[in-house]
Amino acid sequence: MSGQPLRVERVGVEADATLRNLYEHYVHDMSEWFGLDVRADGSFGYDTAPLWRSEHAVFLARVGDRLAGFAVVGSAEKWLGDAGVRDVKDLFVLRRYRRRRVGDALAVHLWNAFPGPWLVRVLAANAPALSFWRAAVGRYTGGRHDERAARDGGRDWIRLRFDSSAVTR
Ligand SMILES: CC(C)(COP(=O)(O)OP(=O)(O)OC[C@H]1O[C@@H](n2cnc3c(N)ncnc32)[C@H](O)[C@@H]1OP(=O)(O)O)[C@@H](O)C(=O)NCCC(=O)NCCS
């Protein structure tokens, strides 16, 4: 990443209004792959409340003092039946900051913040995100990760797994 430094900050419920605004953009991007419609008022209205009630970790990313994206970490229990594995629930970079390695640096921040086993799930149809995750995970692990296809909720997913405590930093 060139230019201003990326700052990643873990935030609490006081940042909820900001997170909800960012989710509007994220869900709009994801609506292409999940076939989501806006509500009658034109918003997606993603409900962030459960994120603050459960064991999620929410991060905002800034380039200099400008918001550039966010990420939410959760548990992979729902997907793997193992609560000891962390899951990148959502990760988003605002469009003007894309292809500058902001997403890569944000992902690395999450994996370093929580050393241990990780799951990254990506919808097989979401080709840009799949390229991104393969590149980011591959670079981070030096190619020492597991990749397999899975069918969940009637959709095809790609699951990437690795242990960030085994990565030399
Ligand atoms: C996917 C996303 C997070 C990538 O963020 P980003 O900051 O632009 O990604 P980076 O600059 O760190 O990309 C790192 C590498 O990933 C790959 N990559 C990233 N975006 C890509 C794209 N649109 N198409 C193909 N490869 C891509 C490239 O190899 C890239 O390296 P390069 O730019 O040197 O070629 C961003 O596009 C986004 O927020 N998309 C919408 C939300 C989304 O799909 N999130 C993931 C949900 S699973």
The ligand as an SDF file (V2000), in Angstrom:
LIG
                    3D

 48 50  0  0  0  0  0  0  0  0999 V2000
  -12.8390   -7.8790   -2.1850 C   0  0  0  0  0  0  0  0  0  0  0  0
  -12.2980   -6.5410   -1.6160 C   0  0  0  0  0  0  0  0  0  0  0  0
  -12.3750   -6.5780   -0.0930 C   0  0  0  0  0  0  0  0  0  0  0  0
  -10.8520   -6.3840   -2.0580 C   0  0  0  0  0  0  0  0  0  0  0  0
  -10.3140   -5.2200   -1.4320 O   0  0  0  0  0  0  0  0  0  0  0  0
   -9.0500   -4.4410   -2.0650 P   0  0  0  0  0  0  0  0  0  0  0  0
   -8.5130   -3.5400   -1.0250 O   0  0  0  0  0  0  0  0  0  0  0  0
   -9.4240   -3.8360   -3.3660 O   0  0  0  0  0  0  0  0  0  0  0  0
   -8.0430   -5.6470   -2.3480 O   0  0  0  0  0  0  0  0  0  0  0  0
   -6.4330   -5.5560   -2.4100 P   0  0  0  0  0  0  0  0  0  0  0  0
   -6.0000   -4.2960   -3.0780 O   0  0  0  0  0  0  0  0  0  0  0  0
   -5.8870   -5.8070   -1.0430 O   0  0  0  0  0  0  0  0  0  0  0  0
   -6.1300   -6.7880   -3.3830 O   0  0  0  0  0  0  0  0  0  0  0  0
   -5.0980   -7.7240   -3.1220 C   0  0  0  0  0  0  0  0  0  0  0  0
   -5.0610   -8.6830   -4.2910 C   0  0  0  0  0  0  0  0  0  0  0  0
   -6.3100   -9.3970   -4.3930 O   0  0  0  0  0  0  0  0  0  0  0  0
   -6.6420   -9.5800   -5.7900 C   0  0  0  0  0  0  0  0  0  0  0  0
   -7.8470   -8.7900   -6.1040 N   0  0  0  0  0  0  0  0  0  0  0  0
   -8.3960   -7.8000   -5.3660 C   0  0  0  0  0  0  0  0  0  0  0  0
   -9.5080   -7.3310   -5.9630 N   0  0  0  0  0  0  0  0  0  0  0  0
   -9.6320   -8.0260   -7.1200 C   0  0  0  0  0  0  0  0  0  0  0  0
  -10.5890   -7.9790   -8.1710 C   0  0  0  0  0  0  0  0  0  0  0  0
  -11.6270   -7.1110   -8.1620 N   0  0  0  0  0  0  0  0  0  0  0  0
  -10.4370   -8.8300   -9.2140 N   0  0  0  0  0  0  0  0  0  0  0  0
   -9.4060   -9.7100   -9.2400 C   0  0  0  0  0  0  0  0  0  0  0  0
   -8.4540   -9.8020   -8.2650 N   0  0  0  0  0  0  0  0  0  0  0  0
   -8.5890   -8.9720   -7.2150 C   0  0  0  0  0  0  0  0  0  0  0  0
   -5.4410   -9.0750   -6.5800 C   0  0  0  0  0  0  0  0  0  0  0  0
   -4.5340  -10.1700   -6.7070 O   0  0  0  0  0  0  0  0  0  0  0  0
   -4.8770   -8.0230   -5.6350 C   0  0  0  0  0  0  0  0  0  0  0  0
   -3.5290   -7.7610   -5.8380 O   0  0  0  0  0  0  0  0  0  0  0  0
   -3.1000   -6.7290   -7.0370 P   0  0  0  0  0  0  0  0  0  0  0  0
   -3.9700   -5.5010   -6.9050 O   0  0  0  0  0  0  0  0  0  0  0  0
   -1.6500   -6.4700   -6.7760 O   0  0  0  0  0  0  0  0  0  0  0  0
   -3.3630   -7.4550   -8.3320 O   0  0  0  0  0  0  0  0  0  0  0  0
  -13.1130   -5.3330   -2.1740 C   0  0  0  0  0  0  0  0  0  0  0  0
  -13.1660   -5.4240   -3.5730 O   0  0  0  0  0  0  0  0  0  0  0  0
  -14.5350   -5.2820   -1.6520 C   0  0  0  0  0  0  0  0  0  0  0  0
  -14.7880   -4.6980   -0.5950 O   0  0  0  0  0  0  0  0  0  0  0  0
  -15.4930   -5.9170   -2.4010 N   0  0  0  0  0  0  0  0  0  0  0  0
  -16.8990   -5.9220   -1.9990 C   0  0  0  0  0  0  0  0  0  0  0  0
  -17.1210   -6.7290   -0.7430 C   0  0  0  0  0  0  0  0  0  0  0  0
  -16.6400   -8.1610   -0.8600 C   0  0  0  0  0  0  0  0  0  0  0  0
  -16.8180   -8.8530   -1.8450 O   0  0  0  0  0  0  0  0  0  0  0  0
  -16.0120   -8.6010    0.2510 N   0  0  0  0  0  0  0  0  0  0  0  0
  -15.5510   -9.9640    0.3850 C   0  0  0  0  0  0  0  0  0  0  0  0
  -16.7000  -10.7880    0.8190 C   0  0  0  0  0  0  0  0  0  0  0  0
  -16.3110  -12.5160    0.8370 S   0  0  0  0  0  0  0  0  0  0  0  0
  1  2  1  0
  2  3  1  0
  2  4  1  0
  2 36  1  0
  4  5  1  0
  5  6  1  0
  6  7  2  0
  6  8  1  0
  6  9  1  0
  9 10  1  0
 10 11  2  0
 10 12  1  0
 10 13  1  0
 13 14  1  0
 14 15  1  0
 15 16  1  0
 15 30  1  0
 16 17  1  0
 17 18  1  0
 17 28  1  0
 18 19  1  0
 18 27  1  0
 19 20  2  0
 20 21  1  0
 21 22  1  0
 21 27  2  0
 22 23  1  0
 22 24  2  0
 24 25  1  0
 25 26  2  0
 26 27  1  0
 28 29  1  0
 28 30  1  0
 30 31  1  0
 31 32  1  0
 32 33  2  0
 32 34  1  0
 32 35  1  0
 36 37  1  0
 36 38  1  0
 38 39  2  0
 38 40  1  0
 40 41  1  0
 41 42  1  0
 42 43  1  0
 43 44  2  0
 43 45  1  0
 45 46  1  0
 46 47  1  0
 47 48  1  0
M  END
$$$$
